[in-house]
Amino acid sequence: MQEKQKRMENLKSLREKEVKETKLCERLCVPACNLGDVSVPNKEQLKELEANEEYLQKEQVSETK
């Protein structure tokens, strides 16, 4: 049960960042990662979302240089 709670908290954090990341995706001309109706992501989905967030952060840094 703790793992489910941890995944829920990670999803909440990702949803809070979703608007900013969507705008960044539009600027970079890359598709946004849509969280859609995901209520409790599995480990694979969570890993994919986190990897997408990391990629976007790196792109944002390189874009500002």
C-alpha positions in Angstrom: 0.0 0.0 0.0 2.9 2.4 0.7 4.1 2.0 -2.9 0.7 3.0 -4.3 0.7 6.1 -2.1 4.3 7.0 -3.2 3.2 6.6 -6.9 0.1 8.8 -6.2 2.3 11.5 -4.7 4.7 11.4 -7.7 1.8 11.7 -10.0 0.4 14.7 -8.1 3.8 16.4 -8.4 4.0 15.6 -12.2 0.4 17.0 -12.7 1.4 20.2 -11.0 4.3 20.6 -13.5 2.2 19.5 -16.5 1.0 23.0 -17.6 4.6 24.4 -17.6 5.9 21.4 -19.4 3.1 21.5 -22.0 4.1 25.1 -22.9 7.7 24.0 -23.1 6.8 21.1 -25.4 5.0 23.6 -27.7 8.1 25.8 -27.9 10.3 22.8 -28.6 7.8 21.3 -31.1 7.7 18.0 -29.3 4.6 16.1 -28.2 3.5 16.7 -24.6 3.3 13.7 -22.3 -0.4 13.5 -21.6 -1.3 12.2 -18.1 -4.9 11.9 -19.1 -7.0 9.7 -16.9 -4.2 8.0 -15.1 -5.3 7.7 -11.5 -2.5 5.5 -10.2 0.4 5.0 -12.6 2.2 1.7 -12.7 6.0 1.7 -12.2 6.6 1.8 -16.0 4.3 4.7 -16.6 5.8 6.6 -13.7 9.3 6.0 -15.0 8.3 7.2 -18.4 6.8 10.4 -17.0 9.9 11.1 -14.9 12.2 10.5 -17.9 10.1 12.9 -20.0 10.3 15.5 -17.3 14.1 15.1 -17.1 14.4 15.4 -20.9 12.4 18.6 -21.0 14.4 20.1 -18.2 17.6 19.4 -20.1 16.2 20.9 -23.3 15.0 24.0 -21.4 18.5 24.5 -20.0 20.2 24.0 -23.4 17.6 26.4 -25.0 18.5 29.2 -22.6 22.2 28.9 -23.4 
